[in-house]
Amino acid sequence: MSRFLRIHIVPGAVIQSVMIGGGYGTGREIVEYFTSYGALGGICGILVAFVVLATVISSTFEFARVFRAYDYRHFFKRLIGPGWVVFEVLIILLFLLILAVLASAAGNILRENFGISYIAGLMIMLFVVGVLTFFGRTLITAALTFWSVLLYAVLLAFLFAVFSNDSFSFLNTMQKSDSVSGWWLSGLQYAAYNLAVIPLLLYVARDFESRSEALCSGTIAAVIALIPALIFQFAFAAALPDVLDEAIPVYWMISQLGFASFLALYTVMLFGTFIETGAGILQGINDRVDGYLEDSGRPTLSPMSRATIAVSAILVSAGLSLIGITDLIAKGYGTLAWGFLAVYVIPLMTVGVYRLSVLHKRH
């Protein structure tokens, strides 16, 4: 893989692959955070989210590069000292919630669309995630980049199908749709909601050699991550206001278009995004463990150990969801989001940026 791709494309592809997940992939998050604010209001909200994501991701990449902190343990030790433990508690709770949701979604989506049993769907996810984590960072980043390209192809085909249908007209919607107030706050919330996983993906910053590379890559990553949101916004806005009440907006629109074969293709693509999200996050966890082992003077995880940790984490999360523990975590997600803002975004954009500026002036 060329250096240009490793520096400017792969980080964004990995971040987008992890962000897309369940709610993003089904379109429900986009409707909640953007489309519900109107055609133009939704686009403005996405622009707000872009500014926030680009700023924080770029700063994160540069901080990781300067302090050579490529896992979240080292990163937060450098940023907030002993307070790094608070982030670890928050990320474990979020980690359990995300994996539980992904395991449930992976098991259900194949059953509902292809008649494959829940257990079989879950086993497929476990097997693929196990293989990806066994071979480690190189295979995971390559797989996530490839699937990101496939995702773009499917989403562009979806948008073309929508605009080719006389029942949906984005231009007419733009002319008659008023922006609902509050889009800027919703864009801010959406960005904050997704920023929590960025410290788990610091392994994509290992190849940066200069400040300009880190900042440029962070900005491009925000673009790559939000283009699918923009595609969804254009498509959903053409179906306002009916789309607002749909639990799975993408599936509803595809059914309205009458493309049964495309629905099957989209289901396969969405199932792959669940695997992407799980594998991308679990690589961050494995890197955190490796960092601890290196500091302790012990050998890093073997390929089998990485795969075992990944598969075990998914099974535990799936089990916890069955007894309702992850429901408690989900209900407290708003509090978790504020926690990430307090221990990650605010320290990074104040203390972190100040320290970077001081070091830059010295050099």
Secondary structure, 3 states (H helix, E strand, C coil): CCHHHHHHHHHHHHHHHHHHHHHHHHCHHHHHHCHHHCHHHHHHHHHHHHHHHHHHHHHHHHHHHHHCCCCHHHHHHHHHHHHHHHHHHHHHHHHHHHHHHHHHHHHHHHHHHHCCCHHHHHHHHHHHHHHHHHHCHHHHHHHHHHHHHHHHHHHHHHHHHHHCCCCCCHHHHHHHCCCCCCHHHHHHHHHHHHHCCHHHHHHHHCCCCCHHHHHHHHHHHHHHHHHHHHHHHHHHHCCCCHHHHCCCHHHHHHHHHCCHHHHHHHHHHHHHHHHHHHHHHHHHHHHHHHHHHHHCCCCCCCHHHHHHHHHHHHHHHHHHHHCCHHHHHHHCHHHHHHHHHHHHHHHHHHHHHHHHHHHHHHC
